[in-house]
Amino acid sequence: MWIIYAILSAITAAGVAIFAKLGLKQIDTVLATTVRSLIMAGFLIVVSLLLKKFDGFSPASWSGREWGLIVLAGVSGAVSWLFYFLALRSADASRVAALDRTSLVFVALLAAVFLGEQLKMKAMFGIVLMVIGAILMV
């Protein structure tokens, strides 16, 4: 099932690049990212309420470490999208997306270092191909 979710994620992420590129012609990138984040937050709150994810939830139920990591993930995502929208403002969406997707390379390398995930020869070959692909797209 995770493969289906990942493919759906990739397809909807492509929509972000196209819609953002079309919408950024006259709009400040920081403001656009902020408004987009508010829309996402509102959407996710509604989905969480509909799925009853807040039932029994208490902020105290998460440890300080869990809160810290979620905050870091949020800040990291926000900074990523600020840079993404800045890049979209001045380059083709396909070129920006190709470089943005090199995040896969960084995830694989950082996961090996910080999470102890193994980088097998096949994965390393895939990383090299992703970098070559990004270079060719740019």
VEXTISE-342513 format. One record per atom (N, C-alpha, C): residue in three letters; atom name; y, z, x. Coordinates in Angstrom, 1 decimal, padded with zeros to 4 digits. Each point is the difference from the previous one (the first is absolute). Example, Ala and Ser with C-alpha at 12.3 -4.5 7.8 and 13.67 -1.06 7.14 Angstrom:
+------+------+--------+--------+--------+
: rest : atom :     py :     pz :     px :
+------+------+--------+--------+--------+
:  ala :    N : -005.7 :  007.8 :  013.2 :
:  ala :   CA :  001.2 :  000.0 : -000.9 :
:  ala :    C :  001.2 :  000.0 :  000.9 :
:  ser :    N :  001.1 : -000.7 : -000.4 :
:  ser :   CA :  001.1 :  000.0 :  000.9 :
:  ser :    C :  001.1 :  000.8 : -000.8 :
+------+------+--------+--------+--------+
This chain:
+------+------+--------+--------+--------+
: rest : atom :     py :     pz :     px :
+------+------+--------+--------+--------+
:  met :    N : -001.2 :  000.0 :  000.8 :
:  met :   CA :  001.2 :  000.0 : -000.8 :
:  met :    C :  001.3 :  000.0 :  000.9 :
:  trp :    N : -000.1 :  000.6 :  001.1 :
:  trp :   CA :  001.2 :  000.1 :  000.9 :
:  trp :    C :  000.4 : -001.4 :  000.4 :
:  ile :    N : -000.9 : -000.9 :  000.2 :
:  ile :   CA :  000.4 : -001.4 :  000.4 :
:  ile :    C :  000.8 : -000.7 : -001.1 :
:  ile :    N : -000.4 :  000.2 : -001.3 :
:  ile :   CA :  000.8 : -000.5 : -001.1 :
:  ile :    C :  001.4 :  000.6 :  000.0 :
:  tyr :    N :  000.1 :  001.3 :  000.2 :
:  tyr :   CA :  001.3 :  000.7 :  000.0 :
:  tyr :    C :  000.8 : -000.6 :  001.2 :
:  ala :    N : -000.6 : -000.1 :  001.1 :
:  ala :   CA :  000.8 : -000.5 :  001.2 :
:  ala :    C :  000.5 : -001.5 : -000.2 :
:  ile :    N : -000.8 : -000.8 : -000.7 :
:  ile :   CA :  000.4 : -001.4 : -000.2 :
:  ile :    C :  001.1 :  000.0 : -001.1 :
:  leu :    N : -000.1 :  000.9 : -001.0 :
:  leu :   CA :  001.1 :  000.1 : -001.0 :
:  leu :    C :  001.3 :  000.5 :  000.7 :
:  ser :    N : -000.2 :  000.9 :  000.9 :
:  ser :   CA :  001.2 :  000.5 :  000.8 :
:  ser :    C :  000.7 : -001.1 :  000.7 :
:  ala :    N : -000.8 : -000.8 :  000.7 :
:  ala :   CA :  000.5 : -001.1 :  000.8 :
:  ala :    C :  000.7 : -001.0 : -000.9 :
:  ile :    N : -000.5 : -000.3 : -001.2 :
:  ile :   CA :  000.6 : -001.0 : -000.9 :
:  ile :    C :  001.3 :  000.6 : -000.5 :
:  thr :    N :  000.0 :  001.2 : -000.4 :
:  thr :   CA :  001.3 :  000.6 : -000.6 :
:  thr :    C :  001.0 :  000.2 :  001.2 :
:  ala :    N : -000.5 :  000.3 :  001.2 :
:  ala :   CA :  001.0 :  000.1 :  001.1 :
:  ala :    C :  000.7 : -001.4 :  000.3 :
:  ala :    N : -000.8 : -001.1 : -000.3 :
:  ala :   CA :  000.6 : -001.3 :  000.2 :
:  ala :    C :  001.2 : -000.1 : -001.0 :
:  gly :    N : -000.2 :  000.5 : -001.2 :
:  gly :   CA :  001.1 :  000.0 : -001.0 :
:  gly :    C :  001.2 :  000.7 :  000.5 :
:  val :    N : -000.2 :  001.1 :  000.7 :
:  val :   CA :  001.2 :  000.7 :  000.5 :
:  val :    C :  000.8 : -000.9 :  000.9 :
:  ala :    N : -000.6 : -000.7 :  000.9 :
:  ala :   CA :  000.7 : -000.9 :  000.9 :
:  ala :    C :  000.8 : -001.1 : -000.7 :
:  ile :    N : -000.7 : -000.6 : -001.0 :
:  ile :   CA :  000.7 : -001.1 : -000.8 :
:  ile :    C :  001.1 :  000.5 : -000.8 :
:  phe :    N : -000.3 :  001.1 : -000.8 :
:  phe :   CA :  001.1 :  000.5 : -000.9 :
:  phe :    C :  001.2 :  000.5 :  000.8 :
:  ala :    N : -000.3 :  000.7 :  001.1 :
:  ala :   CA :  001.0 :  000.6 :  000.8 :
:  ala :    C :  000.9 : -001.1 :  000.6 :
:  lys :    N : -000.7 : -001.0 :  000.6 :
:  lys :   CA :  000.8 : -001.1 :  000.6 :
:  lys :    C :  000.9 : -000.6 : -001.0 :
:  leu :    N : -000.5 : -000.3 : -001.2 :
:  leu :   CA :  000.9 : -000.6 : -001.1 :
:  leu :    C :  001.1 :  001.0 : -000.4 :
:  gly :    N : -000.3 :  001.3 :  000.0 :
:  gly :   CA :  001.0 :  000.9 : -000.5 :
:  gly :    C :  001.0 :  000.5 :  001.0 :
:  leu :    N : -000.2 : -000.3 :  001.3 :
:  leu :   CA :  000.9 :  000.6 :  001.0 :
:  leu :    C :  001.1 : -000.9 :  000.4 :
:  lys :    N :  000.2 : -001.1 : -000.7 :
:  lys :   CA :  001.1 : -001.0 :  000.4 :
:  lys :    C :  001.4 :  000.7 :  000.0 :
:  gln :    N :  000.3 :  000.8 : -001.0 :
:  gln :   CA :  001.3 :  000.6 : -000.1 :
:  gln :    C :  000.0 :  001.5 :  000.0 :
:  ile :    N : -001.1 :  000.6 :  000.2 :
:  ile :   CA : -000.2 :  001.5 : -000.1 :
:  ile :    C : -000.2 :  000.6 :  001.3 :
:  asp :    N :  000.7 :  001.1 :  000.3 :
:  asp :   CA : -000.2 :  000.8 :  001.2 :
:  asp :    C : -001.5 :  000.4 :  000.1 :
:  thr :    N : -000.6 : -000.1 :  001.2 :
:  thr :   CA : -001.4 :  000.3 :  000.2 :
:  thr :    C : -000.3 :  001.4 : -000.2 :
:  val :    N :  000.9 :  000.9 :  000.5 :
:  val :   CA : -000.3 :  001.5 : -000.2 :
:  val :    C :  000.0 :  000.4 : -001.4 :
:  leu :    N :  001.0 : -000.5 : -000.7 :
:  leu :   CA :  000.1 :  000.3 : -001.5 :
:  leu :    C : -001.2 : -000.6 : -000.7 :
:  ala :    N : -000.4 : -001.2 :  000.3 :
:  ala :   CA : -001.1 : -000.7 : -000.6 :
:  ala :    C : -001.3 :  000.8 :  000.2 :
:  thr :    N : -000.2 :  000.5 :  001.2 :
:  thr :   CA : -001.2 :  000.8 :  000.3 :
:  thr :    C :  000.1 :  001.3 : -000.7 :
:  thr :    N :  001.1 :  000.6 : -000.2 :
:  thr :   CA :  000.2 :  001.3 : -000.7 :
:  thr :    C : -000.3 : -000.2 : -001.5 :
:  val :    N :  000.5 : -001.0 : -000.6 :
:  val :   CA : -000.2 : -000.3 : -001.4 :
:  val :    C : -001.5 : -000.3 : -000.2 :
:  arg :    N : -000.6 : -000.8 :  000.9 :
:  arg :   CA : -001.4 : -000.3 : -000.1 :
:  arg :    C : -000.9 :  001.2 :  000.1 :
:  ser :    N :  000.4 :  001.0 :  000.8 :
:  ser :   CA : -000.7 :  001.2 :  000.1 :
:  ser :    C :  000.1 :  000.9 : -001.2 :
:  leu :    N :  001.1 :  000.0 : -000.6 :
:  leu :   CA :  000.2 :  000.7 : -001.3 :
:  leu :    C : -000.9 : -000.6 : -001.1 :
:  ile :    N :  000.0 : -001.3 :  000.0 :
:  ile :   CA : -000.8 : -000.7 : -001.0 :
:  ile :    C : -001.5 :  000.3 :  000.2 :
:  met :    N : -000.4 :  000.0 :  001.3 :
:  met :   CA : -001.4 :  000.3 :  000.3 :
:  met :    C : -000.3 :  001.4 : -000.4 :
:  ala :    N :  000.9 :  001.0 :  000.3 :
:  ala :   CA : -000.2 :  001.4 : -000.3 :
:  ala :    C : -000.2 :  000.1 : -001.5 :
:  gly :    N :  000.9 : -000.6 : -000.8 :
:  gly :   CA : -000.1 :  000.1 : -001.4 :
:  gly :    C : -001.3 : -000.5 : -000.6 :
:  phe :    N : -000.4 : -001.2 :  000.5 :
:  phe :   CA : -001.2 : -000.6 : -000.4 :
:  phe :    C : -001.2 :  000.9 :  000.3 :
:  leu :    N :  000.0 :  000.5 :  001.2 :
:  leu :   CA : -001.2 :  000.9 :  000.4 :
:  leu :    C :  000.0 :  001.3 : -000.7 :
:  ile :    N :  001.2 :  000.5 : -000.4 :
:  ile :   CA :  000.0 :  001.2 : -000.8 :
:  ile :    C : -000.6 : -000.3 : -001.4 :
:  val :    N :  000.4 : -001.1 : -000.6 :
:  val :   CA : -000.6 : -000.4 : -001.3 :
:  val :    C : -001.5 : -000.1 :  000.1 :
:  val :    N : -000.5 : -000.8 :  001.1 :
:  val :   CA : -001.4 : -000.2 :  000.1 :
:  val :    C : -000.7 :  001.4 :  000.2 :
:  ser :    N :  000.5 :  000.8 :  000.9 :
:  ser :   CA : -000.6 :  001.4 :  000.2 :
:  ser :    C : -000.1 :  000.8 : -001.3 :
:  leu :    N :  001.1 : -000.1 : -000.8 :
:  leu :   CA :  000.0 :  000.7 : -001.3 :
:  leu :    C : -001.0 : -000.5 : -000.9 :
:  leu :    N : -000.1 : -001.3 : -000.1 :
:  leu :   CA : -001.0 : -000.7 : -000.9 :
:  leu :    C : -001.4 :  000.4 :  000.5 :
:  leu :    N : -000.3 :  000.1 :  001.3 :
:  leu :   CA : -001.3 :  000.3 :  000.5 :
:  leu :    C : -000.2 :  001.5 :  000.1 :
:  lys :    N :  001.0 :  000.7 : -000.4 :
:  lys :   CA : -000.1 :  001.5 :  000.0 :
:  lys :    C : -000.3 :  000.6 :  001.4 :
:  lys :    N :  000.7 : -000.6 :  001.0 :
:  lys :   CA : -000.2 :  000.4 :  001.4 :
:  lys :    C :  000.8 :  001.3 :  000.2 :
:  phe :    N :  001.0 :  000.3 : -000.8 :
:  phe :   CA :  000.7 :  001.3 :  000.2 :
:  phe :    C : -000.6 :  001.2 : -000.7 :
:  asp :    N : -001.0 : -000.3 : -000.8 :
:  asp :   CA : -000.7 :  001.2 : -000.7 :
:  asp :    C : -000.5 :  000.9 :  001.1 :
:  gly :    N :  000.4 :  001.3 : -000.1 :
:  gly :   CA : -000.4 :  001.0 :  000.9 :
:  gly :    C :  000.6 : -000.1 :  001.4 :
:  phe :    N :  000.9 : -001.0 :  000.2 :
:  phe :   CA :  000.6 : -000.1 :  001.3 :
:  phe :    C :  001.1 :  001.1 :  000.2 :
:  ser :    N :  000.0 :  000.5 :  001.2 :
:  ser :   CA :  001.1 :  000.9 :  000.4 :
:  ser :    C :  000.3 : -000.3 :  001.5 :
:  pro :    N :  001.3 : -000.1 :  000.3 :
:  pro :   CA :  000.4 : -000.3 :  001.4 :
:  pro :    C : -000.7 :  001.0 :  001.0 :
:  ala :    N : -000.2 :  001.2 : -000.5 :
:  ala :   CA : -000.7 :  001.0 :  000.9 :
:  ala :    C : -001.4 : -000.4 :  000.3 :
:  ser :    N : -000.6 : -000.9 : -000.8 :
:  ser :   CA : -001.4 : -000.3 :  000.2 :
:  ser :    C : -000.2 : -000.9 :  001.3 :
:  trp :    N :  001.1 : -000.6 :  000.5 :
:  trp :   CA : -000.1 : -000.7 :  001.2 :
:  trp :    C :  000.4 :  000.9 :  001.2 :
:  ser :    N : -000.7 : -000.2 :  001.1 :
:  ser :   CA :  000.4 :  000.8 :  001.2 :
:  ser :    C :  001.3 : -000.5 :  000.6 :
:  gly :    N :  000.5 :  000.8 :  000.9 :
:  gly :   CA :  001.2 : -000.5 :  000.7 :
:  gly :    C : -000.3 : -001.2 :  000.8 :
:  arg :    N : -001.2 : -000.1 :  000.6 :
:  arg :   CA : -000.4 : -001.2 :  000.8 :
:  arg :    C :  000.0 : -001.2 : -000.9 :
:  glu :    N : -000.6 :  000.1 : -001.2 :
:  glu :   CA : -000.1 : -001.1 : -000.9 :
:  glu :    C :  001.4 : -000.5 : -000.4 :
:  trp :    N :  000.8 :  001.0 : -000.4 :
:  trp :   CA :  001.4 : -000.4 : -000.3 :
:  trp :    C :  000.7 : -000.7 :  001.1 :
:  gly :    N : -000.1 :  000.5 :  001.2 :
:  gly :   CA :  000.6 : -000.6 :  001.2 :
:  gly :    C : -000.5 : -001.4 :  000.2 :
:  leu :    N : -001.3 : -000.2 : -000.1 :
:  leu :   CA : -000.5 : -001.4 :  000.2 :
:  leu :    C :  000.4 : -000.9 : -001.1 :
:  ile :    N :  000.1 :  000.4 : -001.2 :
:  ile :   CA :  000.5 : -000.8 : -001.1 :
:  ile :    C :  001.4 : -000.4 :  000.2 :
:  val :    N :  000.8 :  001.0 :  000.4 :
:  val :   CA :  001.5 : -000.2 :  000.3 :
:  val :    C :  000.1 : -001.1 :  001.2 :
:  leu :    N : -000.8 :  000.2 :  001.0 :
:  leu :   CA :  000.0 : -001.0 :  001.1 :
:  leu :    C : -000.4 : -001.3 : -000.4 :
:  ala :    N : -001.0 : -000.1 : -000.9 :
:  ala :   CA : -000.4 : -001.3 : -000.5 :
:  ala :    C :  001.1 : -000.7 : -000.8 :
:  gly :    N :  000.7 :  000.9 : -000.8 :
:  gly :   CA :  001.1 : -000.5 : -000.8 :
:  gly :    C :  001.2 : -000.5 :  000.8 :
:  val :    N :  000.3 :  000.7 :  001.0 :
:  val :   CA :  001.1 : -000.4 :  000.9 :
:  val :    C : -000.3 : -001.2 :  000.7 :
:  ser :    N : -001.3 : -000.1 :  000.5 :
:  ser :   CA : -000.4 : -001.1 :  000.8 :
:  ser :    C :  000.0 : -001.3 : -000.9 :
:  gly :    N : -000.5 :  000.2 : -001.3 :
:  gly :   CA :  000.1 : -001.2 : -000.9 :
:  gly :    C :  001.4 : -000.4 : -000.3 :
:  ala :    N :  000.9 :  000.9 : -000.2 :
:  ala :   CA :  001.4 : -000.3 : -000.3 :
:  ala :    C :  000.6 : -000.7 :  001.2 :
:  val :    N : -000.2 :  000.4 :  001.2 :
:  val :   CA :  000.6 : -000.6 :  001.2 :
:  val :    C : -000.6 : -001.4 :  000.1 :
:  ser :    N : -001.3 : -000.1 : -000.2 :
:  ser :   CA : -000.7 : -001.3 :  000.1 :
:  ser :    C :  000.6 : -001.0 : -001.0 :
:  trp :    N :  000.3 :  000.4 : -001.3 :
:  trp :   CA :  000.6 : -000.9 : -001.0 :
:  trp :    C :  001.4 : -000.3 :  000.3 :
:  leu :    N :  000.8 :  000.9 :  000.6 :
:  leu :   CA :  001.3 : -000.3 :  000.4 :
:  leu :    C :  000.0 : -001.1 :  001.0 :
:  phe :    N : -000.8 :  000.1 :  001.1 :
:  phe :   CA : -000.1 : -001.1 :  001.0 :
:  phe :    C : -000.5 : -001.3 : -000.7 :
:  tyr :    N : -001.0 :  000.1 : -000.9 :
:  tyr :   CA : -000.6 : -001.2 : -000.6 :
:  tyr :    C :  001.1 : -000.7 : -000.8 :
:  phe :    N :  000.8 :  000.7 : -000.8 :
:  phe :   CA :  001.0 : -000.7 : -000.8 :
:  phe :    C :  001.1 : -000.5 :  000.9 :
:  leu :    N :  000.4 :  000.7 :  001.1 :
:  leu :   CA :  000.9 : -000.6 :  001.0 :
:  leu :    C : -000.5 : -001.3 :  000.6 :
:  ala :    N : -001.2 :  000.0 :  000.3 :
:  ala :   CA : -000.6 : -001.2 :  000.6 :
:  ala :    C :  000.0 : -001.2 : -001.0 :
:  leu :    N : -000.4 :  000.4 : -001.3 :
:  leu :   CA :  000.0 : -001.1 : -001.0 :
:  leu :    C :  001.4 : -000.6 : -000.3 :
:  arg :    N :  001.0 :  000.8 :  000.2 :
:  arg :   CA :  001.3 : -000.5 : -000.2 :
:  arg :    C :  000.3 : -001.2 :  000.9 :
:  ser :    N : -000.5 :  000.0 :  001.2 :
:  ser :   CA :  000.4 : -001.0 :  000.9 :
:  ser :    C : -001.2 : -000.9 :  000.5 :
:  ala :    N : -001.1 :  000.1 : -000.6 :
:  ala :   CA : -001.1 : -000.9 :  000.5 :
:  ala :    C : -000.9 : -000.4 : -001.2 :
:  asp :    N : -000.8 : -001.0 :  000.2 :
:  asp :   CA : -001.0 : -000.5 : -001.0 :
:  asp :    C : -000.9 :  001.1 : -000.4 :
:  ala :    N : -000.4 :  000.1 : -001.3 :
:  ala :   CA : -000.9 :  001.1 : -000.4 :
:  ala :    C : -001.3 : -000.1 :  000.6 :
:  ser :    N : -000.5 : -001.2 :  000.2 :
:  ser :   CA : -001.4 : -000.2 :  000.7 :
:  ser :    C :  000.0 :  000.5 :  001.4 :
:  arg :    N :  001.1 : -000.2 :  000.7 :
:  arg :   CA :  000.1 :  000.4 :  001.4 :
:  arg :    C :  000.1 :  001.5 :  000.1 :
:  val :    N :  000.9 :  000.6 : -000.9 :
:  val :   CA :  000.1 :  001.5 :  000.0 :
:  val :    C : -001.3 :  000.6 : -000.4 :
:  ala :    N : -000.6 : -000.5 : -001.0 :
:  ala :   CA : -001.3 :  000.6 : -000.4 :
:  ala :    C : -001.1 : -000.1 :  001.0 :
:  ala :    N :  000.0 : -001.1 :  000.8 :
:  ala :   CA : -001.0 : -000.1 :  001.1 :
:  ala :    C :  000.2 :  001.1 :  001.0 :
:  leu :    N :  001.2 :  000.2 :  000.4 :
:  leu :   CA :  000.3 :  001.1 :  001.0 :
:  leu :    C : -000.3 :  001.4 : -000.6 :
:  asp :    N :  000.4 :  000.1 : -001.3 :
:  asp :   CA : -000.2 :  001.3 : -000.6 :
:  asp :    C : -001.4 :  000.4 : -000.1 :
:  arg :    N : -000.9 : -001.0 : -000.2 :
:  arg :   CA : -001.4 :  000.2 : -000.1 :
:  arg :    C : -000.7 :  000.4 :  001.3 :
:  thr :    N :  000.8 : -000.2 :  001.1 :
:  thr :   CA : -000.6 :  000.5 :  001.3 :
:  thr :    C : -000.1 :  001.5 : -000.1 :
:  ser :    N :  000.5 :  000.6 : -001.0 :
:  ser :   CA : -000.3 :  001.5 : -000.2 :
:  ser :    C : -001.5 :  000.3 :  000.0 :
:  leu :    N : -000.8 : -001.0 : -000.4 :
:  leu :   CA : -001.4 :  000.2 :  000.1 :
:  leu :    C : -000.5 :  000.2 :  001.4 :
:  val :    N :  000.7 : -000.6 :  001.0 :
:  val :   CA : -000.3 :  000.2 :  001.4 :
:  val :    C :  000.3 :  001.4 :  000.4 :
:  phe :    N :  001.2 :  000.5 : -000.4 :
:  phe :   CA :  000.4 :  001.3 :  000.3 :
:  phe :    C : -000.8 :  001.1 : -000.7 :
:  val :    N : -000.4 : -000.3 : -001.2 :
:  val :   CA : -000.9 :  000.9 : -000.7 :
:  val :    C : -001.3 :  000.2 :  000.7 :
:  ala :    N : -000.6 : -001.1 :  000.4 :
:  ala :   CA : -001.3 :  000.0 :  000.7 :
:  ala :    C :  000.1 :  000.8 :  001.3 :
:  leu :    N :  001.0 : -000.3 :  000.8 :
:  leu :   CA :  000.2 :  000.7 :  001.3 :
:  leu :    C :  000.3 :  001.5 : -000.2 :
:  leu :    N :  000.9 :  000.3 : -001.0 :
:  leu :   CA :  000.4 :  001.4 : -000.2 :
:  leu :    C : -001.2 :  000.8 : -000.6 :
:  ala :    N : -000.8 : -000.7 : -000.9 :
:  ala :   CA : -001.2 :  000.7 : -000.6 :
:  ala :    C : -001.0 :  000.3 :  001.1 :
:  ala :    N : -000.1 : -000.8 :  001.0 :
:  ala :   CA : -000.9 :  000.3 :  001.1 :
:  ala :    C :  000.4 :  001.2 :  000.8 :
:  val :    N :  001.4 :  000.0 :  000.2 :
:  val :   CA :  000.5 :  001.1 :  000.8 :
:  val :    C :  000.0 :  001.3 : -000.8 :
:  phe :    N :  000.6 :  000.0 : -001.2 :
:  phe :   CA :  000.3 :  001.3 : -000.7 :
:  phe :    C : -001.2 :  000.4 : -001.0 :
:  leu :    N : -000.7 : -001.0 : -000.5 :
:  leu :   CA : -001.1 :  000.3 : -001.0 :
:  leu :    C : -001.4 : -000.1 :  000.6 :
:  gly :    N : -000.1 : -000.4 :  001.3 :
:  gly :   CA : -001.3 : -000.1 :  000.6 :
:  gly :    C : -000.8 : -001.2 : -000.5 :
:  glu :    N :  000.6 : -000.9 : -000.7 :
:  glu :   CA : -000.7 : -001.2 : -000.5 :
:  glu :    C : -000.4 : -000.9 :  001.2 :
:  gln :    N : -001.2 : -000.6 : -000.1 :
:  gln :   CA : -000.4 : -000.8 :  001.1 :
:  gln :    C :  000.5 : -001.5 : -000.2 :
:  leu :    N :  000.4 : -000.5 :  001.2 :
:  leu :   CA :  000.4 : -001.4 :  000.1 :
:  leu :    C : -001.1 : -000.8 :  000.6 :
:  lys :    N : -000.8 : -000.6 : -000.8 :
:  lys :   CA : -001.1 : -000.8 :  000.5 :
:  lys :    C :  000.5 : -001.3 :  000.5 :
:  met :    N : -000.8 : -000.7 :  000.7 :
:  met :   CA :  000.4 : -001.3 :  000.6 :
:  met :    C :  000.4 : -001.0 : -001.1 :
:  lys :    N : -000.7 :  000.0 : -001.1 :
:  lys :   CA :  000.4 : -000.9 : -001.1 :
:  lys :    C :  001.4 :  000.3 : -000.5 :
:  ala :    N :  000.3 :  001.3 : -000.2 :
:  ala :   CA :  001.3 :  000.4 : -000.4 :
:  ala :    C :  001.1 : -000.3 :  001.0 :
:  met :    N : -000.3 :  000.1 :  001.3 :
:  met :   CA :  001.0 : -000.3 :  001.0 :
:  met :    C :  000.2 : -001.5 :  000.0 :
:  phe :    N : -001.0 : -000.8 : -000.3 :
:  phe :   CA :  000.2 : -001.5 : -000.1 :
:  phe :    C :  000.8 : -000.3 : -001.2 :
:  gly :    N : -000.2 :  000.7 : -001.1 :
:  gly :   CA :  000.9 : -000.2 : -001.2 :
:  gly :    C :  001.4 :  000.4 :  000.3 :
:  ile :    N :  000.3 :  001.0 :  000.7 :
:  ile :   CA :  001.3 :  000.4 :  000.4 :
:  ile :    C :  000.7 : -001.1 :  000.8 :
:  val :    N : -000.7 : -000.6 :  001.0 :
:  val :   CA :  000.5 : -001.1 :  000.8 :
:  val :    C :  000.3 : -001.2 : -000.9 :
:  leu :    N : -000.9 : -000.3 : -000.9 :
:  leu :   CA :  000.3 : -001.1 : -001.0 :
:  leu :    C :  001.2 :  000.2 : -000.9 :
:  met :    N :  000.2 :  001.3 : -000.4 :
:  met :   CA :  001.1 :  000.3 : -000.9 :
:  met :    C :  001.3 : -000.2 :  000.8 :
:  val :    N :  000.0 :  000.4 :  001.3 :
:  val :   CA :  001.2 : -000.1 :  000.8 :
:  val :    C :  000.3 : -001.5 :  000.2 :
:  ile :    N : -001.0 : -000.7 :  000.3 :
:  ile :   CA :  000.2 : -001.5 :  000.2 :
:  ile :    C :  000.5 : -000.6 : -001.3 :
:  gly :    N : -000.6 :  000.3 : -001.1 :
:  gly :   CA :  000.4 : -000.5 : -001.3 :
:  gly :    C :  001.5 :  000.3 : -000.3 :
:  ala :    N :  000.4 :  001.2 :  000.3 :
:  ala :   CA :  001.4 :  000.4 : -000.2 :
:  ala :    C :  000.9 : -000.8 :  000.9 :
:  ile :    N : -000.4 : -000.2 :  001.2 :
:  ile :   CA :  000.8 : -000.8 :  001.0 :
:  ile :    C :  000.1 : -001.4 : -000.5 :
:  leu :    N : -001.1 : -000.6 : -000.5 :
:  leu :   CA :  000.1 : -001.4 : -000.5 :
:  leu :    C :  000.8 : -000.1 : -001.3 :
:  met :    N :  000.1 :  001.0 : -000.8 :
:  met :   CA :  000.8 :  000.0 : -001.2 :
:  met :    C :  001.4 :  000.1 :  000.2 :
:  val :    N :  000.4 :  000.7 :  001.1 :
:  val :   CA :  001.4 :  000.2 :  000.3 :
:  val :    C :  000.5 : -001.2 :  000.8 :
+------+------+--------+--------+--------+
